[in-house]
Amino acid sequence: MSKLGFTVPPGRAGRLWLVRRLQVARRGADLLDRKLLILAGELGRLRESAARAAADWDRCCAEAEQWLLRAGMLGGQRAIRLADDGQAADVTISYRLAMGVRYPASAECLTPSSATWDGSVMTGTRQAHRAALAAAVRHAAAAEAVRVIEAEMLATRYRLRAIRDRWIPRLEQALTEVTLAIEEQELADAARLRLATGPARASARLPRGG
């Protein structure tokens, strides 16, 4: 049985060994099927969320560009450079588990407040860019969630195909061969037993000399 990729114990023990592994393989295939179904539903929801996040990001980017153009026209590039306080944003990502798969569920971007921007245009520009940054973070998290689920579904399909197309057929083939070998052995044993007991019965029927 080495050509099948595994070694089967001889005799009835081998048949029992194969039956148990077939049960495990079929149960595993059923679980992977269920996992794919659940992940497919989750992927649909995540794709919708990612599409909304992408649309929101596009809208926020367009608004930020408009505000930046106004700020440049009113104060020039120097005013824009001076408005940069150099403070970094803080991003917090929350994760979720689905069928053992961990992926980003939400993302929050916090930008520190600053009093260095004066005037309504600069304030509006800063707020618009904050909104665009937050939208970009949400979109990045949503897109990563889609990527993670898609990758897991692809890997699950590969595992399911390996079990159904290779592992289960090999086990079934091995079980058939072992069962036939056992039946042939039982027939051979029965034939030998008949041959061994035949002469004894024949001699028992012969008349005794007197």
LUMGU-93114 format. One record per residue (C-alpha): residue in one letter; x, y negated, z; residue number from 0. Coordinates in steps of 0.2 Angstrom, whole numbers, plus 5000, padded with zeros to 4 digits. Last residue first. Layout:
BEGIN
<node><resn>A</resn><u>X</u><v>Y</v><w>Z</w><resi>NUM</resi></node>
...
END
This chain:
BEGIN
<node><resn>G</resn><u>4931</u><v>5291</v><w>5055</w><resi>209</resi></node>
<node><resn>G</resn><u>4936</u><v>5277</v><w>5044</w><resi>208</resi></node>
<node><resn>R</resn><u>4928</u><v>5260</v><w>5047</w><resi>207</resi></node>
<node><resn>P</resn><u>4917</u><v>5252</v><w>5035</w><resi>206</resi></node>
<node><resn>L</resn><u>4923</u><v>5235</v><w>5027</w><resi>205</resi></node>
<node><resn>R</resn><u>4913</u><v>5220</v><w>5032</w><resi>204</resi></node>
<node><resn>A</resn><u>4926</u><v>5213</v><w>5045</w><resi>203</resi></node>
<node><resn>S</resn><u>4939</u><v>5215</v><w>5031</w><resi>202</resi></node>
<node><resn>A</resn><u>4929</u><v>5203</v><w>5020</w><resi>201</resi></node>
<node><resn>R</resn><u>4927</u><v>5190</v><w>5034</w><resi>200</resi></node>
<node><resn>A</resn><u>4945</u><v>5190</v><w>5038</w><resi>199</resi></node>
<node><resn>P</resn><u>4949</u><v>5188</v><w>5020</w><resi>198</resi></node>
<node><resn>G</resn><u>4938</u><v>5173</v><w>5018</w><resi>197</resi></node>
<node><resn>T</resn><u>4943</u><v>5163</v><w>5034</w><resi>196</resi></node>
<node><resn>A</resn><u>4960</u><v>5156</v><w>5027</w><resi>195</resi></node>
<node><resn>L</resn><u>4953</u><v>5153</v><w>5010</w><resi>194</resi></node>
<node><resn>R</resn><u>4938</u><v>5144</v><w>5017</w><resi>193</resi></node>
<node><resn>L</resn><u>4949</u><v>5134</v><w>5029</w><resi>192</resi></node>
<node><resn>R</resn><u>4960</u><v>5129</v><w>5015</w><resi>191</resi></node>
<node><resn>A</resn><u>4945</u><v>5123</v><w>5005</w><resi>190</resi></node>
<node><resn>A</resn><u>4939</u><v>5113</v><w>5020</w><resi>189</resi></node>
<node><resn>D</resn><u>4956</u><v>5105</v><w>5022</w><resi>188</resi></node>
<node><resn>A</resn><u>4957</u><v>5100</v><w>5004</w><resi>187</resi></node>
<node><resn>L</resn><u>4940</u><v>5092</v><w>5005</w><resi>186</resi></node>
<node><resn>E</resn><u>4944</u><v>5083</v><w>5020</w><resi>185</resi></node>
<node><resn>Q</resn><u>4961</u><v>5077</v><w>5012</w><resi>184</resi></node>
<node><resn>E</resn><u>4951</u><v>5071</v><w>4997</w><resi>183</resi></node>
<node><resn>E</resn><u>4939</u><v>5062</v><w>5007</w><resi>182</resi></node>
<node><resn>I</resn><u>4953</u><v>5053</v><w>5017</w><resi>181</resi></node>
<node><resn>A</resn><u>4962</u><v>5048</v><w>5001</w><resi>180</resi></node>
<node><resn>L</resn><u>4946</u><v>5042</v><w>4994</w><resi>179</resi></node>
<node><resn>T</resn><u>4943</u><v>5031</v><w>5009</w><resi>178</resi></node>
<node><resn>V</resn><u>4961</u><v>5025</v><w>5009</w><resi>177</resi></node>
<node><resn>E</resn><u>4960</u><v>5020</v><w>4991</w><resi>176</resi></node>
<node><resn>T</resn><u>4943</u><v>5011</v><w>4993</w><resi>175</resi></node>
<node><resn>L</resn><u>4949</u><v>5002</v><w>5008</w><resi>174</resi></node>
<node><resn>A</resn><u>4965</u><v>4996</v><w>4999</w><resi>173</resi></node>
<node><resn>Q</resn><u>4954</u><v>4989</v><w>4985</w><resi>172</resi></node>
<node><resn>E</resn><u>4943</u><v>4980</v><w>4997</w><resi>171</resi></node>
<node><resn>L</resn><u>4958</u><v>4973</v><w>5006</w><resi>170</resi></node>
<node><resn>R</resn><u>4965</u><v>4967</v><w>4990</w><resi>169</resi></node>
<node><resn>P</resn><u>4949</u><v>4960</v><w>4984</w><resi>168</resi></node>
<node><resn>I</resn><u>4947</u><v>4951</v><w>5000</w><resi>167</resi></node>
<node><resn>W</resn><u>4964</u><v>4943</v><w>5000</w><resi>166</resi></node>
<node><resn>R</resn><u>4966</u><v>4938</v><w>4982</w><resi>165</resi></node>
<node><resn>D</resn><u>4950</u><v>4929</v><w>4975</w><resi>164</resi></node>
<node><resn>R</resn><u>4940</u><v>4926</v><w>4991</w><resi>163</resi></node>
<node><resn>I</resn><u>4954</u><v>4923</v><w>5003</w><resi>162</resi></node>
<node><resn>A</resn><u>4965</u><v>4913</v><w>4991</w><resi>161</resi></node>
<node><resn>R</resn><u>4950</u><v>4903</v><w>4984</w><resi>160</resi></node>
<node><resn>L</resn><u>4945</u><v>4898</v><w>5002</w><resi>159</resi></node>
<node><resn>R</resn><u>4963</u><v>4892</v><w>5006</w><resi>158</resi></node>
<node><resn>Y</resn><u>4964</u><v>4882</v><w>4990</w><resi>157</resi></node>
<node><resn>R</resn><u>4947</u><v>4875</v><w>4993</w><resi>156</resi></node>
<node><resn>T</resn><u>4952</u><v>4870</v><w>5011</w><resi>155</resi></node>
<node><resn>A</resn><u>4967</u><v>4861</v><w>5005</w><resi>154</resi></node>
<node><resn>L</resn><u>4957</u><v>4851</v><w>4992</w><resi>153</resi></node>
<node><resn>M</resn><u>4944</u><v>4847</v><w>5006</w><resi>152</resi></node>
<node><resn>E</resn><u>4958</u><v>4842</v><w>5018</w><resi>151</resi></node>
<node><resn>A</resn><u>4966</u><v>4830</v><w>5004</w><resi>150</resi></node>
<node><resn>E</resn><u>4949</u><v>4822</v><w>5001</w><resi>149</resi></node>
<node><resn>I</resn><u>4945</u><v>4820</v><w>5019</w><resi>148</resi></node>
<node><resn>V</resn><u>4962</u><v>4811</v><w>5022</w><resi>147</resi></node>
<node><resn>R</resn><u>4960</u><v>4800</v><w>5006</w><resi>146</resi></node>
<node><resn>V</resn><u>4943</u><v>4795</v><w>5011</w><resi>145</resi></node>
<node><resn>A</resn><u>4949</u><v>4790</v><w>5028</w><resi>144</resi></node>
<node><resn>E</resn><u>4964</u><v>4781</v><w>5021</w><resi>143</resi></node>
<node><resn>A</resn><u>4952</u><v>4770</v><w>5010</w><resi>142</resi></node>
<node><resn>A</resn><u>4941</u><v>4766</v><w>5025</w><resi>141</resi></node>
<node><resn>A</resn><u>4956</u><v>4761</v><w>5035</w><resi>140</resi></node>
<node><resn>A</resn><u>4963</u><v>4750</v><w>5021</w><resi>139</resi></node>
<node><resn>H</resn><u>4947</u><v>4742</v><w>5018</w><resi>138</resi></node>
<node><resn>R</resn><u>4945</u><v>4738</v><w>5036</w><resi>137</resi></node>
<node><resn>V</resn><u>4962</u><v>4730</v><w>5037</w><resi>136</resi></node>
<node><resn>A</resn><u>4959</u><v>4720</v><w>5021</w><resi>135</resi></node>
<node><resn>A</resn><u>4943</u><v>4714</v><w>5028</w><resi>134</resi></node>
<node><resn>A</resn><u>4952</u><v>4708</v><w>5044</w><resi>133</resi></node>
<node><resn>L</resn><u>4965</u><v>4699</v><w>5033</w><resi>132</resi></node>
<node><resn>A</resn><u>4952</u><v>4691</v><w>5022</w><resi>131</resi></node>
<node><resn>A</resn><u>4942</u><v>4685</v><w>5037</w><resi>130</resi></node>
<node><resn>R</resn><u>4958</u><v>4678</v><w>5045</w><resi>129</resi></node>
<node><resn>H</resn><u>4962</u><v>4670</v><w>5028</w><resi>128</resi></node>
<node><resn>A</resn><u>4945</u><v>4661</v><w>5028</w><resi>127</resi></node>
<node><resn>Q</resn><u>4947</u><v>4655</v><w>5046</w><resi>126</resi></node>
<node><resn>R</resn><u>4964</u><v>4648</v><w>5042</w><resi>125</resi></node>
<node><resn>T</resn><u>4958</u><v>4639</v><w>5026</w><resi>124</resi></node>
<node><resn>G</resn><u>4943</u><v>4632</v><w>5036</w><resi>123</resi></node>
<node><resn>T</resn><u>4954</u><v>4625</v><w>5049</w><resi>122</resi></node>
<node><resn>M</resn><u>4965</u><v>4618</v><w>5036</w><resi>121</resi></node>
<node><resn>V</resn><u>4951</u><v>4610</v><w>5027</w><resi>120</resi></node>
<node><resn>S</resn><u>4943</u><v>4604</v><w>5043</w><resi>119</resi></node>
<node><resn>G</resn><u>4958</u><v>4595</v><w>5049</w><resi>118</resi></node>
<node><resn>D</resn><u>4973</u><v>4600</v><w>5060</w><resi>117</resi></node>
<node><resn>W</resn><u>4981</u><v>4617</v><w>5060</w><resi>116</resi></node>
<node><resn>T</resn><u>4993</u><v>4618</v><w>5075</w><resi>115</resi></node>
<node><resn>A</resn><u>4980</u><v>4623</v><w>5088</w><resi>114</resi></node>
<node><resn>S</resn><u>4982</u><v>4641</v><w>5086</w><resi>113</resi></node>
<node><resn>S</resn><u>4972</u><v>4656</v><w>5090</w><resi>112</resi></node>
<node><resn>P</resn><u>4980</u><v>4673</v><w>5089</w><resi>111</resi></node>
<node><resn>T</resn><u>4973</u><v>4685</v><w>5075</w><resi>110</resi></node>
<node><resn>L</resn><u>4964</u><v>4701</v><w>5080</w><resi>109</resi></node>
<node><resn>C</resn><u>4961</u><v>4715</v><w>5067</w><resi>108</resi></node>
<node><resn>E</resn><u>4949</u><v>4729</v><w>5071</w><resi>107</resi></node>
<node><resn>A</resn><u>4949</u><v>4746</v><w>5062</w><resi>106</resi></node>
<node><resn>S</resn><u>4936</u><v>4759</v><w>5061</w><resi>105</resi></node>
<node><resn>A</resn><u>4934</u><v>4778</v><w>5059</w><resi>104</resi></node>
<node><resn>P</resn><u>4952</u><v>4782</v><w>5054</w><resi>103</resi></node>
<node><resn>Y</resn><u>4954</u><v>4801</v><w>5051</w><resi>102</resi></node>
<node><resn>R</resn><u>4957</u><v>4817</v><w>5061</w><resi>101</resi></node>
<node><resn>V</resn><u>4952</u><v>4833</v><w>5053</w><resi>100</resi></node>
<node><resn>G</resn><u>4947</u><v>4847</v><w>5065</w><resi>99</resi></node>
<node><resn>M</resn><u>4930</u><v>4849</v><w>5058</w><resi>98</resi></node>
<node><resn>A</resn><u>4927</u><v>4831</v><w>5059</w><resi>97</resi></node>
<node><resn>L</resn><u>4937</u><v>4821</v><w>5071</w><resi>96</resi></node>
<node><resn>R</resn><u>4937</u><v>4802</v><w>5073</w><resi>95</resi></node>
<node><resn>Y</resn><u>4950</u><v>4788</v><w>5074</w><resi>94</resi></node>
<node><resn>S</resn><u>4950</u><v>4770</v><w>5080</w><resi>93</resi></node>
<node><resn>I</resn><u>4963</u><v>4758</v><w>5073</w><resi>92</resi></node>
<node><resn>T</resn><u>4968</u><v>4742</v><w>5082</w><resi>91</resi></node>
<node><resn>V</resn><u>4977</u><v>4729</v><w>5072</w><resi>90</resi></node>
<node><resn>D</resn><u>4986</u><v>4714</v><w>5081</w><resi>89</resi></node>
<node><resn>A</resn><u>4990</u><v>4699</v><w>5069</w><resi>88</resi></node>
<node><resn>A</resn><u>5007</u><v>4691</v><w>5070</w><resi>87</resi></node>
<node><resn>Q</resn><u>5011</u><v>4673</v><w>5075</w><resi>86</resi></node>
<node><resn>G</resn><u>5022</u><v>4663</v><w>5063</w><resi>85</resi></node>
<node><resn>D</resn><u>5013</u><v>4646</v><w>5066</w><resi>84</resi></node>
<node><resn>D</resn><u>5010</u><v>4643</v><w>5047</w><resi>83</resi></node>
<node><resn>A</resn><u>5002</u><v>4626</v><w>5046</w><resi>82</resi></node>
<node><resn>L</resn><u>5019</u><v>4618</v><w>5042</w><resi>81</resi></node>
<node><resn>R</resn><u>5020</u><v>4628</v><w>5026</w><resi>80</resi></node>
<node><resn>I</resn><u>5002</u><v>4623</v><w>5021</w><resi>79</resi></node>
<node><resn>A</resn><u>5006</u><v>4605</v><w>5024</w><resi>78</resi></node>
<node><resn>R</resn><u>5022</u><v>4606</v><w>5014</w><resi>77</resi></node>
<node><resn>Q</resn><u>5012</u><v>4614</v><w>4999</w><resi>76</resi></node>
<node><resn>G</resn><u>5001</u><v>4599</v><w>4997</w><resi>75</resi></node>
<node><resn>G</resn><u>4989</u><v>4591</v><w>5009</w><resi>74</resi></node>
<node><resn>L</resn><u>4973</u><v>4589</v><w>4999</w><resi>73</resi></node>
<node><resn>M</resn><u>4976</u><v>4599</v><w>4984</w><resi>72</resi></node>
<node><resn>G</resn><u>4985</u><v>4613</v><w>4993</w><resi>71</resi></node>
<node><resn>A</resn><u>4971</u><v>4614</v><w>5006</w><resi>70</resi></node>
<node><resn>R</resn><u>4958</u><v>4614</v><w>4993</w><resi>69</resi></node>
<node><resn>L</resn><u>4967</u><v>4628</v><w>4983</w><resi>68</resi></node>
<node><resn>L</resn><u>4969</u><v>4638</v><w>5000</w><resi>67</resi></node>
<node><resn>W</resn><u>4951</u><v>4637</v><w>5003</w><resi>66</resi></node>
<node><resn>Q</resn><u>4947</u><v>4644</v><w>4986</w><resi>65</resi></node>
<node><resn>E</resn><u>4959</u><v>4658</v><w>4988</w><resi>64</resi></node>
<node><resn>A</resn><u>4952</u><v>4662</v><w>5005</w><resi>63</resi></node>
<node><resn>E</resn><u>4935</u><v>4663</v><w>4997</w><resi>62</resi></node>
<node><resn>A</resn><u>4940</u><v>4674</v><w>4983</w><resi>61</resi></node>
<node><resn>C</resn><u>4950</u><v>4685</v><w>4996</w><resi>60</resi></node>
<node><resn>C</resn><u>4934</u><v>4687</v><w>5007</w><resi>59</resi></node>
<node><resn>R</resn><u>4923</u><v>4692</v><w>4992</w><resi>58</resi></node>
<node><resn>D</resn><u>4936</u><v>4705</v><w>4986</w><resi>57</resi></node>
<node><resn>W</resn><u>4938</u><v>4712</v><w>5004</w><resi>56</resi></node>
<node><resn>D</resn><u>4919</u><v>4713</v><w>5006</w><resi>55</resi></node>
<node><resn>A</resn><u>4917</u><v>4723</v><w>4990</w><resi>54</resi></node>
<node><resn>A</resn><u>4932</u><v>4734</v><w>4995</w><resi>53</resi></node>
<node><resn>A</resn><u>4924</u><v>4737</v><w>5012</w><resi>52</resi></node>
<node><resn>R</resn><u>4907</u><v>4741</v><w>5004</w><resi>51</resi></node>
<node><resn>A</resn><u>4915</u><v>4754</v><w>4993</w><resi>50</resi></node>
<node><resn>A</resn><u>4925</u><v>4761</v><w>5007</w><resi>49</resi></node>
<node><resn>S</resn><u>4909</u><v>4763</v><w>5017</w><resi>48</resi></node>
<node><resn>E</resn><u>4900</u><v>4772</v><w>5003</w><resi>47</resi></node>
<node><resn>R</resn><u>4916</u><v>4783</v><w>5000</w><resi>46</resi></node>
<node><resn>L</resn><u>4915</u><v>4787</v><w>5019</w><resi>45</resi></node>
<node><resn>R</resn><u>4897</u><v>4793</v><w>5018</w><resi>44</resi></node>
<node><resn>G</resn><u>4900</u><v>4804</v><w>5004</w><resi>43</resi></node>
<node><resn>L</resn><u>4916</u><v>4811</v><w>5012</w><resi>42</resi></node>
<node><resn>E</resn><u>4906</u><v>4816</v><w>5027</w><resi>41</resi></node>
<node><resn>G</resn><u>4893</u><v>4825</v><w>5017</w><resi>40</resi></node>
<node><resn>A</resn><u>4907</u><v>4834</v><w>5008</w><resi>39</resi></node>
<node><resn>L</resn><u>4916</u><v>4838</v><w>5024</w><resi>38</resi></node>
<node><resn>I</resn><u>4901</u><v>4847</v><w>5031</w><resi>37</resi></node>
<node><resn>L</resn><u>4899</u><v>4858</v><w>5016</w><resi>36</resi></node>
<node><resn>L</resn><u>4918</u><v>4861</v><w>5015</w><resi>35</resi></node>
<node><resn>K</resn><u>4918</u><v>4867</v><w>5033</w><resi>34</resi></node>
<node><resn>R</resn><u>4903</u><v>4878</v><w>5030</w><resi>33</resi></node>
<node><resn>D</resn><u>4912</u><v>4886</v><w>5016</w><resi>32</resi></node>
<node><resn>L</resn><u>4928</u><v>4888</v><w>5026</w><resi>31</resi></node>
<node><resn>L</resn><u>4918</u><v>4896</v><w>5040</w><resi>30</resi></node>
<node><resn>D</resn><u>4910</u><v>4909</v><w>5027</w><resi>29</resi></node>
<node><resn>A</resn><u>4927</u><v>4913</v><w>5020</w><resi>28</resi></node>
<node><resn>G</resn><u>4934</u><v>4916</v><w>5038</w><resi>27</resi></node>
<node><resn>R</resn><u>4919</u><v>4928</v><w>5041</w><resi>26</resi></node>
<node><resn>R</resn><u>4923</u><v>4937</v><w>5025</w><resi>25</resi></node>
<node><resn>A</resn><u>4942</u><v>4938</v><w>5030</w><resi>24</resi></node>
<node><resn>V</resn><u>4938</u><v>4944</v><w>5048</w><resi>23</resi></node>
<node><resn>Q</resn><u>4926</u><v>4957</v><w>5042</w><resi>22</resi></node>
<node><resn>L</resn><u>4938</u><v>4963</v><w>5029</w><resi>21</resi></node>
<node><resn>R</resn><u>4952</u><v>4964</v><w>5042</w><resi>20</resi></node>
<node><resn>R</resn><u>4941</u><v>4975</v><w>5053</w><resi>19</resi></node>
<node><resn>V</resn><u>4937</u><v>4987</v><w>5039</w><resi>18</resi></node>
<node><resn>L</resn><u>4955</u><v>4988</v><w>5034</w><resi>17</resi></node>
<node><resn>W</resn><u>4961</u><v>4993</v><w>5051</w><resi>16</resi></node>
<node><resn>L</resn><u>4947</u><v>5005</v><w>5053</w><resi>15</resi></node>
<node><resn>R</resn><u>4952</u><v>5013</v><w>5036</w><resi>14</resi></node>
<node><resn>G</resn><u>4970</u><v>5013</v><w>5042</w><resi>13</resi></node>
<node><resn>A</resn><u>4966</u><v>5022</v><w>5058</w><resi>12</resi></node>
<node><resn>R</resn><u>4956</u><v>5035</v><w>5048</w><resi>11</resi></node>
<node><resn>G</resn><u>4972</u><v>5040</v><w>5039</w><resi>10</resi></node>
<node><resn>P</resn><u>4988</u><v>5031</v><w>5038</w><resi>9</resi></node>
<node><resn>P</resn><u>4991</u><v>5013</v><w>5044</w><resi>8</resi></node>
<node><resn>V</resn><u>4990</u><v>5000</v><w>5030</w><resi>7</resi></node>
<node><resn>T</resn><u>5005</u><v>4990</v><w>5025</w><resi>6</resi></node>
<node><resn>F</resn><u>5002</u><v>4973</v><w>5017</w><resi>5</resi></node>
<node><resn>G</resn><u>5005</u><v>4964</v><w>5001</w><resi>4</resi></node>
<node><resn>L</resn><u>4995</u><v>4975</v><w>4990</w><resi>3</resi></node>
<node><resn>K</resn><u>5011</u><v>4983</v><w>4982</w><resi>2</resi></node>
<node><resn>S</resn><u>5015</u><v>4988</v><w>5000</w><resi>1</resi></node>
<node><resn>M</resn><u>5000</u><v>5000</v><w>5000</w><resi>0</resi></node>
END
